[in-house]
Amino acid sequence: MKNNDWKDRLGVMYSTNPDFAYEKGETEEEETLPKEKQLLRILLDKRNRGGKVVTLITGFRGKDEDLMALGKLLKVKCGVGGSAKDGEILVQGDLRQKILDILLKEGYTKSRII
């Protein structure tokens, strides 16, 4: 029996072709690069944060689970809050040098402060 769930077809024009396959827009996650090949950039960000300062780690390439794990490691080691999503990790406060030291110790050798 065919799956005729209308929610899977939102935004798709009607097709009279009985063999037509609807694209659901799911994207495949790319594999996580090894630690030594990750080009992580550490920078200070104050924009759109209500005057608060955050350390922003960008350039992570890989799965969301690995990004979340790295974000959690950095937040726990620094003892602060933050978030990890869309290939970026936010850590509350100006902790650029401490984060760079942690990343180098963990094997992310191409990390640098911008």
DRENDO-1510 file (C-alpha; in Angstrom, 1 decimal, always signed):
<recs>
REC; n; res; u; v; w
REC; 1; MET; +0.0; +0.0; +0.0 .
REC; 2; LYS; +1.3; +3.5; -0.9 .
REC; 3; ASN; +2.1; +6.0; +1.8 .
REC; 4; ASN; -0.4; +8.8; +1.1 .
REC; 5; ASP; +0.3; +11.1; +4.0 .
REC; 6; TRP; -0.5; +14.6; +2.8 .
REC; 7; LYS; +2.0; +16.2; +5.2 .
REC; 8; ASP; +4.8; +14.7; +3.2 .
REC; 9; ARG; +3.6; +16.5; +0.1 .
REC; 10; LEU; +3.1; +20.1; +1.4 .
REC; 11; GLY; +4.2; +22.6; -1.2 .
REC; 12; VAL; +4.2; +20.1; -4.1 .
REC; 13; MET; +2.0; +20.5; -7.1 .
REC; 14; TYR; -0.4; +17.8; -8.0 .
REC; 15; SER; +1.0; +15.0; -10.3 .
REC; 16; THR; -1.1; +12.7; -12.5 .
REC; 17; ASN; +1.8; +10.3; -12.9 .
REC; 18; PRO; +1.1; +7.2; -10.7 .
REC; 19; ASP; +4.9; +6.5; -10.4 .
REC; 20; PHE; +5.8; +10.0; -9.3 .
REC; 21; ALA; +7.9; +10.0; -6.1 .
REC; 22; TYR; +7.6; +13.0; -3.9 .
REC; 23; GLU; +10.9; +14.5; -2.6 .
REC; 24; LYS; +10.7; +15.1; +1.1 .
REC; 25; GLY; +13.7; +17.4; +1.3 .
REC; 26; GLU; +15.7; +15.4; +3.7 .
REC; 27; THR; +19.4; +16.1; +3.5 .
REC; 28; GLU; +22.1; +13.6; +4.4 .
REC; 29; GLU; +24.5; +14.7; +7.1 .
REC; 30; GLU; +28.2; +14.6; +6.2 .
REC; 31; GLU; +30.7; +12.5; +8.0 .
REC; 32; THR; +32.6; +14.1; +10.8 .
REC; 33; LEU; +36.2; +15.1; +9.8 .
REC; 34; PRO; +39.0; +13.8; +12.0 .
REC; 35; LYS; +40.0; +16.1; +14.8 .
REC; 36; GLU; +43.3; +17.0; +13.3 .
REC; 37; LYS; +41.6; +18.1; +10.0 .
REC; 38; GLN; +38.9; +20.3; +11.6 .
REC; 39; LEU; +39.6; +24.0; +10.9 .
REC; 40; LEU; +38.0; +25.6; +14.0 .
REC; 41; ARG; +38.0; +29.4; +14.4 .
REC; 42; ILE; +37.5; +31.0; +17.8 .
REC; 43; LEU; +36.2; +34.5; +18.0 .
REC; 44; LEU; +34.5; +37.0; +20.3 .
REC; 45; ASP; +31.0; +38.0; +19.4 .
REC; 46; LYS; +28.9; +40.8; +21.0 .
REC; 47; ARG; +26.3; +41.4; +18.2 .
REC; 48; ASN; +22.6; +40.9; +18.9 .
REC; 49; ARG; +23.3; +39.5; +22.4 .
REC; 50; GLY; +22.0; +42.4; +24.5 .
REC; 51; GLY; +25.5; +43.6; +25.5 .
REC; 52; LYS; +26.6; +40.1; +26.6 .
REC; 53; VAL; +29.9; +38.7; +25.3 .
REC; 54; VAL; +30.1; +35.1; +23.9 .
REC; 55; THR; +33.0; +33.1; +22.5 .
REC; 56; LEU; +32.0; +31.6; +19.1 .
REC; 57; ILE; +33.6; +28.5; +17.7 .
REC; 58; THR; +32.9; +28.1; +14.0 .
REC; 59; GLY; +34.0; +25.8; +11.2 .
REC; 60; PHE; +33.0; +22.5; +12.6 .
REC; 61; ARG; +32.3; +19.9; +9.8 .
REC; 62; GLY; +30.4; +16.8; +10.7 .
REC; 63; LYS; +27.3; +15.3; +12.4 .
REC; 64; ASP; +25.2; +17.2; +14.9 .
REC; 65; GLU; +25.8; +14.6; +17.6 .
REC; 66; ASP; +29.5; +15.2; +17.4 .
REC; 67; LEU; +29.0; +19.0; +17.5 .
REC; 68; MET; +26.8; +18.7; +20.6 .
REC; 69; ALA; +29.4; +16.5; +22.3 .
REC; 70; LEU; +32.2; +19.0; +21.6 .
REC; 71; GLY; +30.0; +21.8; +22.8 .
REC; 72; LYS; +29.2; +20.0; +26.0 .
REC; 73; LEU; +32.9; +19.2; +26.6 .
REC; 74; LEU; +33.8; +22.9; +26.2 .
REC; 75; LYS; +31.0; +24.1; +28.4 .
REC; 76; VAL; +31.8; +21.6; +31.2 .
REC; 77; LYS; +35.6; +22.3; +31.1 .
REC; 78; CYS; +34.9; +26.1; +31.2 .
REC; 79; GLY; +32.1; +25.8; +33.7 .
REC; 80; VAL; +29.8; +28.1; +31.8 .
REC; 81; GLY; +26.6; +27.8; +29.7 .
REC; 82; GLY; +26.2; +28.0; +25.9 .
REC; 83; SER; +24.7; +26.2; +22.9 .
REC; 84; ALA; +25.7; +24.2; +19.9 .
REC; 85; LYS; +23.8; +24.3; +16.6 .
REC; 86; ASP; +24.2; +25.0; +12.9 .
REC; 87; GLY; +27.9; +24.2; +12.9 .
REC; 88; GLU; +28.7; +26.7; +15.6 .
REC; 89; ILE; +29.3; +26.5; +19.3 .
REC; 90; LEU; +28.5; +29.4; +21.6 .
REC; 91; VAL; +30.2; +29.6; +25.0 .
REC; 92; GLN; +29.2; +32.4; +27.4 .
REC; 93; GLY; +31.9; +34.9; +28.3 .
REC; 94; ASP; +35.3; +35.8; +26.8 .
REC; 95; LEU; +37.1; +32.4; +27.1 .
REC; 96; ARG; +39.0; +32.4; +23.8 .
REC; 97; GLN; +42.5; +31.4; +25.2 .
REC; 98; LYS; +41.1; +28.7; +27.5 .
REC; 99; ILE; +39.0; +27.2; +24.7 .
REC; 100; LEU; +42.0; +27.2; +22.4 .
REC; 101; ASP; +44.0; +25.4; +25.1 .
REC; 102; ILE; +41.3; +22.8; +25.5 .
REC; 103; LEU; +40.9; +22.2; +21.8 .
REC; 104; LEU; +44.6; +21.8; +21.3 .
REC; 105; LYS; +44.7; +19.3; +24.2 .
REC; 106; GLU; +41.8; +17.3; +22.7 .
REC; 107; GLY; +43.6; +17.0; +19.3 .
REC; 108; TYR; +42.1; +19.8; +17.3 .
REC; 109; THR; +45.5; +21.1; +16.1 .
REC; 110; LYS; +44.3; +23.5; +13.4 .
REC; 111; SER; +42.3; +25.6; +15.8 .
REC; 112; ARG; +43.1; +29.3; +16.0 .
REC; 113; ILE; +41.9; +32.6; +17.5 .
REC; 114; ILE; +40.7; +35.2; +15.1 .
</recs>
